[in-house]
């Protein structure tokens, strides 16, 4: 809940500011103590909370799935093994239905993206003040706990997928084939300038839409939780619980969409035309 000693604007600004480490105006390096100071640190500043939580969730994902894979139950599986098997089969079925080429990277990549993004999104269901208040007790000024509300994470993943799309497009079709794909479709060789413009825009739109879609949906959801936290106590429970239940759908759906579009884009990179 919002503190009575700060304004609503300060409360919102505080919850939307990352724990940022970078270079101050005087040339020294350290953590930012205000939202403006964090913004002034520029491109080379690091959002430590985003980095830390995303790394922790990635390690958690690998640890749990490796634990199940190393000691599977041959009889009736336990709850954890059953959950892991359901997720693996779900991703595998989606890959088989959309990717009709041979590439051993695609299924593990789809599984990693789905589970990792899902775990990052689930952090949005933690009460808005719980971890930031705990961090404040430890002297941490800012703490954003949902990595997918940081555009650096979502665009970083999207650009990584984009790099794979370009790599496999060139690997499967050659540089000439990839160039022809960009310049000869849809109007043939006589429409080359128009073709090139349309296809390059279409190609660049993939990572931008992929990253911003996830960021926008989770950022908006986080903002609504913050606004609810500014309301009186009785209104918080009346609104936060229904919104959290509805938000579960958004959390799962956005992880699924990110995985599906990744598979589709890589399938298009492998297709002949």
Protein Blocks (a to p, Z undefined) as FASTA:
>chain_A
ZZfkbcfklmmmmmmpccdddddfkopacddfbfklmmmnommbccfklmmmmmmmmmmm
mmmmmmmmmmccfblcdfklmmmmmmmmmmmmmmmmmmccdcfklmmmmmmmmmmmmmmm
mmmmpcfklmmmmmmmnopabacfbfklpmklmmmmmmmmmmmmmmmmmmmnojmlmmmm
mmmpcnbjklmmmmmmmmmmmmmmmmmmmmmmmmmmmmmmmmmmmmmmmpcfklmmmmmm
mmmmmmmmmmmmmmmmmmmmmmmmmmmmmpmZZ
